[in-house]
């Protein structure tokens, strides 16, 4: 049996004396996109922090490519998984290209100069997310949506087998949201990446993810295919909204969520 790209066994984590995550267990395979959704405060961002070692586990185990997370050094971890945060403030006014190049640091010798492979990966990542024409622009001059795509490009430039994304389509217009999610699905299905994507957009998540995980107060309420998870009784309970209804996209057959009057 092939080792999962990510295996999470009964983890518990939180802040101060308070647990936010309670007994989370799941697997993520290469070639799969797993969407994580839930209301505000359900533990989505905390889950990403726990999976990437930004906050310690209080119980349980996280394995990346069969290796325990707590046994990996920072550079080893960065060669295995890339992260796109939801919010980041640029410390310097890098050019967009130099900023995306930062994703190549795990693959370079300490203080070593970028080589042809680093620039190739950088330029490819920028083209993939549609900002190749912004290479010379200072990142502080980018629009919010352009900055969001630069963050994604930096993560893709790492060329890791596992990618964690926190709202990758936030601040993007409908065309770019569709393009980014199409790209993520292609990176998984064609390149074999394993992608975990936190999203508030249920429709996009259901349309482009292979499986969905719904979090409720730090626990998994539902985990399965979009057809299994996108059920009215589940969504109404999760979001405390009786007006939520599940409909079928007539073009793709995928479920989506709408509001009844």
N, C-alpha and C positions, 0 to 999 in steps of 0.2 A: 504493500500500500504506500502511495506517495505521501511524503511528509507535507502537511499543510504549510502554506506560506506563513500563516499566523494561527496559533492555537492559544486560546484563552481559557483557563480552567479556574472557575470559582473565585474570581478575584474580588477583593474588597479594598476600597481606597476612599480617600476624602481629605478634608482639611481640618486642622486643629484636632478637636476631640470628636468631630462629627464625620460619620461615614456618609458618602454620597453614593457610592456604588455598592451593591449588595449581591454577591454571588453571581457575577456575570460569567457565563461560559458560552463560547462559540468557536467555530473554525472559519477560516477564510482560505480558499484555494487559489493557486495560480490560475489566471484566466478568468477571474470572477470579479464582478463589481458588487459590493455589499453596501447598501444605503442604510444610514442610521438616522432615524427621525424620532421626534417626540416634542412635547411642549417645552416652553422655557423652564429651566430648572430641573429637567428630567435626568441630567447627567451626561449629555452628549459630549460637551467639551471636556468634562472631567474624564470621561472614558478615553478620549484621545490623549490627554496628558498622562494617564496611567499606562496606556499602551506604548507610549514613547519614552517612558522613564522620567518625565518631568515632575511627576509626583510619585512617591513610593507606594508600593503595594503593602497593605496590611495583612493580606491573606491571599492565597492562590498563586498562580504562576502564569506568565506570558512567555511564549516561545515564538521566535522568529526564525523560520527556516530550520526548525528543530533545535535551536539554541536558546537557552534561558536568557531573557532580557537582562537580568541583573548580572550576568556573566560577561556582557559585552561592553567594551570600552566605547567612548563617544565616537571615535572614528569608525570602528567596526559597525556600530549601530547605524551610522550615517551612510555606510555602504550598502546596508540592507534595507533601510526604509527612509523615505523622504516625507516631509511634512509641509503642507501648505496651511499656515495659520489663517484664521478669519481676519485677524487684525494685527498689523505690524506697522510701526513707525520707522521709516528709514533713518538711520543715524547720520548718514552722509548723503550728499547729492551725487551719487554715482551716476554714470551713464546707465541706461537700461541694460546694455550689453554687459557692462562690468558687474552690474548687480546680479544678473542671471548667472554669470560666471562663478559667483560665490557658491553655487550648487556643486561645483567641481572640486571644492577643497578636500573632501574625503578621499579623493582619488589621486591627490598630488602629494609629493614630498613636502614636509613641513618647510614653509617659506620658499618652496619651489615655484618657478614660473610656470604659467599655463603653457601647455604644448598644443600641437595641432588637434589631438583628440579632444582636449578640453574646449577649444574654440568650436570644433565641429559640433559637439554635444550642445554647447550654448546656442549656436545659431539655429540648430535643428529645433531645439525647444522653443525658441522665440517664434520660428515660423509655424510650428504646430499650434501655438495659441494665438497666432495672428498679430504679433507685434514685431515682426522682422523689420518693418519699416521705421521702428522707433529706436533702433539700436543706439544712435548717438544722442538721444534725448536724455536730459537729466530726469531722474526718477521723481523728483519733487515737482516737476512740471507735468507729470502724467495725470490724466483724469482718474477718478476713483476706479472706473472699470478697467482702464489700462493698467493701473497699479495692481489690481486684482489678478490680471492675466500675467503680469510680470512675476508675481509671487508663485503662480502655478508653473511658469516657465522655469523658475529657479529649482523647484521641486523636480520637474521632469529632467532637468539637466543632470541631476544626480545619477540618473539611469539605474535606479534601484528596483529590485523585484517586487517591493511592497511600497505602496503609496498611501499616505493618510491625508485626507482633504477635509478642511473645515469650511463649509459653505463656499465651494469654489466658484459658484455662479452668482454670488452676492454682488449687487451693484451693476450687473450686466444687463444689457437690453435683451429682448427675446431672441434675436438672431444669434447673439454671442452665447447666450445660455444654451441654446440648442447645439451650437457648434462645439462648445466645451464638453457637453455631455456625450455628444457623438464621438468626440476624440477619446474621452475616457473609456467608453465601451470598446473602441477599436484598440486602444492600448492593452486592454485586458484580453479581448477575444483573439486578436491577431498577434500581439507581442507577448502574451502570457503574463502580463503584470497582474498582481493582486491589488485591488483598490478598495479602500474603505472610505466612504464619502458621507460626511454629515450634511444633512440638508433639511431646510424648513419647507422646501417646495415638494409637497407630496406627489404632485402630478409628474414633475420631472423625475423624481426618484423612482416612481412606479414605472415610468416609461423606459428608463435607461438602465436600471439596476437589475441584476439577476436575482438578488434576494433583498428583502427589507428586514431590518430590525427596528422594532418600536420600543422605545424606553419609556418607562413610567416610574417616577421617583426612584431612579437608580437601579431598577430591575428590568429584565426583559419581559415585556408584556406579550410580544408576538415576534416570531422569527420564521421566515419562509419566503416563498415566491410572492411577487406582488399580488397575484390572484388569491393566495392564501391569507395574506395579511390585510389587504385593503377591503375590509368588510365594515359595513356601516356600524354594527354594534361595537366593534373594536375601536373605530375612530371616534365615534360619539363618546364613548367612555373615556378614551385617552385625552381628548381635547375638551371634554365637558361642553360639547356643542351638539345639541339635538338637531340642528339644521344641516349638519354634514350628510351628504349623500354620495354614494359611489356610482359612477357611470362608466361606460365602456367607450374607449376611443374608437370611433367607427373605422378609422384607417389602419390602426395597429392591433386592435383587440385588447389593448392593455387597459387596466382600470385607472380611474382618476377620481378626484374628489371635487364636488361642487356644493354650493349652499342652496338649500330649498328656501323659498320665501316664507 
